[in-house]
Amino acid sequence: MTDAELTVRVNGRTERLADVPGDERLLDTLRWRLGLKGTKEGCRTGDCGACTVLVDGVTVLSCLTLAHDVADQAVTTVEHVADDPVGAGVVRAFQQAGALQCGYCTPGFVVALTGLLKERGTDAPTEELLEGLQGNLCRCTGYAAIARAVARVREELA
Amino acid sequence: MTAAFPRPDGSAKLAGAAEYGTDLDVPGMRWGVLVPAPVPRGRIRALDLAPARAIPGVVAVGPAELAALLPGAQPDAERPLFPSTEITYHHQPLAAVAAPTLGAARRAARAVRVEVDPEPAVSDLETLFPEWPGSGAGSSPHVAAHVRARHGDVDRAFRDAETVVEETYRTASVHQVALEPHACLAEWRDDRWFVRTSTQSPFGVREDAASILGVPERSVVVEGTWVGGGFGGKGASMLEPFAMVLARASGRPVRLALGYAEEFRLGRTTLPAVIRLETAIARGRITGRRVRLLLDVGTSLPGRDFATGYSIGFLLGPYRTDAFEIEGYAVRTHKPPFGPHRAPFAPQCAFAVESHLDHAARAAGLDPEAFKAAHLWHEGDATALGQRVGPFGLGDAYAAARATAAAWRREAPAGHGVGIGAGFWSTSTGAGGEARVLLGPRELTVVQGEREIGSGSVLIGVRTVAERRTGLPAERVRIDYADTESAPFDSGVFGSRTTAALGRAVEGALDAVEATLRARLGTDGPLRLAVEGDELVVVAGTARRPVRALLTDAERAAGGIVGAGRHFGAGGSIDETRVVEGAFYPYTDFTGAAHVAEVAVDRETGTVRVVRYAAFHDAGTVVDPPSARAQIEGGVAMGLGTALTEEALWSDEGRLENAGLLDYRIPTLGEVPPIAVTFVEGHAGAGPFGAKGLGEPPIIPVPAAVAAAVRAACGAHVVELPLTAERVARALKLV
């Protein structure tokens, strides 16, 4: 695979990146080229969800996404997810519910829940949101506090 | 009680701004990669680093380079960084490389030419000891440790028993699965190493890394990063000494992080075990117990195994036992060394002993729960090893669990079952430690060397102790994370010890500050601290003096009045006359928990679904209820994994066959039921305000509670962990 230039919009900024290999994963582009370490590297096999980002508002596992596949699209990472009122509400809900411990899965959960609310609407039933988060693993909380955050997210968005 | 939420670390973590070990990144940094052993066991015929070095920018270090790289070093001969002749486990690091990019480092690692004569590896306990529990195991070269204790006339108890039940239990290897894999960054400058690492114990890493490399501890400075989950897996050093030699060889900062498959393969965690339990019952009472354990400790060093002597005590359970005999073998196999995994091996012990005593009670025609309740330890009883039981609330927790179980049983539909599991634990003292506080004009700083690993034990637990002890609001108490150069020594964030032990040290440090203030104010009446405007003031009766005005010149320069305090020490002792061989350990204090699980079992497939769950805990005085509840919710979920799905599958040849999260299944959001948490208070521990440790206890009773519920639901008596659908279905055929 040859290296090529890549233009991508990340957190509202247009990034023109030179010599991006064809097999480079979006996760590595974000973390190591753009210094956006908030997107976490866990399993790199799509099983843990820690690397979740939004691409044109849709949740994507950045470890399974090639950087060139998001050319000219808009990527939102956890660093800027709260710029948007839905993302800000999700962050408040997690904070208020104490829905984090070590915090390593947290960016993935915050971005994934924001994406779900954007996709399904902020009035989506809690059960549906919880089902949509099944691809995100957490080892610390037992998901209980995360479920409490999901349950109060509508309150934060009101 | 103060509510700790929102968490003080919440904003940084939610914004993606918290820097973890995996995020370490400095200019000019090199990427390190380990060269893995291609077989679990074999003789190294050749290790040629030249093809790796031919790649531009690559440095490579193997066993032959170490002496020249570390002149004067005296490495621990028993723990060589790289093996020079014998490979003892699969993927054991044989050499390490560093390069300007990760891609180049990976190519270099693959380019290293390794020639090995494979030898047959031994990985399975029962292949090694087919005759066990007969005699002979003690003299095997595979035994790393042998422990044995006895008390009373066991043979007579079994001879005179009305009922004797013998069973064998098998438990699986489980991995911590912290979502952040091990990662660190090492730098060599000014004749010292500076190591930043995701660790539960910066001082432990310093000691361990220095001893492995054979260099003075003062040449190693360790600073913790945020930790993406520990669970025991990040206590001792793992990658740091490799990163250190690569930093020395390259003259650059070197980052070394594991990929997730390597995390599974190299992780030091719980390995398989076989447990043999025999119980004698007469007139409704336990009259004798025999317990035998074969515990796989991988390549743990002979004589350095702690797990066998500590964990084996949990196989007697929190039950009064007049006559017993207990014997454990730590067995060396071709796997990575055994390491701590949240309450090391105690959930497995509780599963075996709880299931077995239920089974024995049934065989004797007794109600299992009433039988256990009648034997539970209470304060003042003696453990099997003769230690006096201190304040202990398991009796209360068990009674509450029985009441809940009875209510749930009345409501449970057909196909559901309700079960109880109990367990106990202690608060570890570790190797002790200290804390320092600095009372400045505007804030109180706690200077200590640990990092918050997520449980809240440092950032919420220790801070809450300081707040409550001084009367200051949270925003005026700062937790300072210092490196091993400037922080007072502490053993680490493990063993359920942090809030209790470090909190106690902070109390001591605050006592010292208070003594200084009293001397300066000339008062022996009550003192407290308060905030006035932007300043801290000392309130003594009606007098109020700003802290600023009480400082000496030296203190003003140092930032405030310094106080130092120490942890508590070990609380009790065992009766050594009961020990026949090896080392057994006393408990510092006694924490207990009883859990209730309701499950639904699909009789066709054997699939178990946990429907609801209740946990009753004696944690002494609860320091921060929201964090304490969060610990229990998380611990129960982790325990459900141990109970139902988690199993690292080691082949008989010592190869790990499921090194990934798809095949090693931890609980997902939809699989953890609602968990009701209740604290049983009134049994004070050794920590601040009577707190006891809480990090580990919540995982302990879970597999036992689930197994009891499965048996209640469908009659299947499963004697192997985890209770996979296949095992439950197989056990159902025997019903």
Boltz contact constraints between the chains, C-beta under 6 A:
constraints:
  - contact:
      token1: [A, 37]
      token2: [B, 23]
      max_distance: 6.0
  - contact:
      token1: [A, 38]
      token2: [B, 16]
      max_distance: 6.0
  - contact:
      token1: [A, 41]
      token2: [B, 22]
      max_distance: 6.0
  - contact:
      token1: [A, 42]
      token2: [B, 179]
      max_distance: 6.0
  - contact:
      token1: [A, 43]
      token2: [B, 260]
      max_distance: 6.0
  - contact:
      token1: [A, 43]
      token2: [B, 661]
      max_distance: 6.0
  - contact:
      token1: [A, 45]
      token2: [B, 660]
      max_distance: 6.0
  - contact:
      token1: [A, 47]
      token2: [B, 661]
      max_distance: 6.0
  - contact:
      token1: [A, 47]
      token2: [B, 662]
      max_distance: 6.0
  - contact:
      token1: [A, 48]
      token2: [B, 179]
      max_distance: 6.0
  - contact:
      token1: [A, 48]
      token2: [B, 661]
      max_distance: 6.0
  - contact:
      token1: [A, 50]
      token2: [B, 179]
      max_distance: 6.0
  - contact:
      token1: [A, 78]
      token2: [B, 16]
      max_distance: 6.0
  - contact:
      token1: [A, 79]
      token2: [B, 16]
      max_distance: 6.0
  - contact:
      token1: [A, 91]
      token2: [B, 14]
      max_distance: 6.0
  - contact:
      token1: [A, 94]
      token2: [B, 14]
      max_distance: 6.0
  - contact:
      token1: [A, 95]
      token2: [B, 6]
      max_distance: 6.0
  - contact:
      token1: [A, 95]
      token2: [B, 10]
      max_distance: 6.0
  - contact:
      token1: [A, 98]
      token2: [B, 5]
      max_distance: 6.0
  - contact:
      token1: [A, 98]
      token2: [B, 7]
      max_distance: 6.0
  - contact:
      token1: [A, 98]
      token2: [B, 626]
      max_distance: 6.0
  - contact:
      token1: [A, 100]
      token2: [B, 13]
      max_distance: 6.0
  - contact:
      token1: [A, 101]
      token2: [B, 454]
      max_distance: 6.0
  - contact:
      token1: [A, 102]
      token2: [B, 228]
      max_distance: 6.0
  - contact:
      token1: [A, 102]
      token2: [B, 229]
      max_distance: 6.0
  - contact:
      token1: [A, 102]
      token2: [B, 454]
      max_distance: 6.0
  - contact:
      token1: [A, 103]
      token2: [B, 13]
      max_distance: 6.0
  - contact:
      token1: [A, 103]
      token2: [B, 18]
      max_distance: 6.0
  - contact:
      token1: [A, 104]
      token2: [B, 179]
      max_distance: 6.0
  - contact:
      token1: [A, 104]
      token2: [B, 180]
      max_distance: 6.0
  - contact:
      token1: [A, 104]
      token2: [B, 228]
      max_distance: 6.0
  - contact:
      token1: [A, 105]
      token2: [B, 179]
      max_distance: 6.0
  - contact:
      token1: [A, 106]
      token2: [B, 13]
      max_distance: 6.0
  - contact:
      token1: [A, 107]
      token2: [B, 16]
      max_distance: 6.0
  - contact:
      token1: [A, 133]
      token2: [B, 669]
      max_distance: 6.0
  - contact:
      token1: [A, 134]
      token2: [B, 668]
      max_distance: 6.0
  - contact:
      token1: [A, 134]
      token2: [B, 669]
      max_distance: 6.0
  - contact:
      token1: [A, 134]
      token2: [B, 670]
      max_distance: 6.0
  - contact:
      token1: [A, 139]
      token2: [B, 177]
      max_distance: 6.0
  - contact:
      token1: [A, 139]
      token2: [B, 179]
      max_distance: 6.0
  - contact:
      token1: [A, 139]
      token2: [B, 229]
      max_distance: 6.0
  - contact:
      token1: [A, 140]
      token2: [B, 454]
      max_distance: 6.0
  - contact:
      token1: [A, 140]
      token2: [B, 634]
      max_distance: 6.0
  - contact:
      token1: [A, 141]
      token2: [B, 634]
      max_distance: 6.0
  - contact:
      token1: [A, 142]
      token2: [B, 633]
      max_distance: 6.0
  - contact:
      token1: [A, 142]
      token2: [B, 634]
      max_distance: 6.0
  - contact:
      token1: [A, 142]
      token2: [B, 636]
      max_distance: 6.0
  - contact:
      token1: [A, 142]
      token2: [B, 637]
      max_distance: 6.0
  - contact:
      token1: [A, 142]
      token2: [B, 672]
      max_distance: 6.0
  - contact:
      token1: [A, 143]
      token2: [B, 669]
      max_distance: 6.0
  - contact:
      token1: [A, 143]
      token2: [B, 672]
      max_distance: 6.0
  - contact:
      token1: [A, 144]
      token2: [B, 633]
      max_distance: 6.0
  - contact:
      token1: [A, 144]
      token2: [B, 675]
      max_distance: 6.0
  - contact:
      token1: [A, 145]
      token2: [B, 630]
      max_distance: 6.0
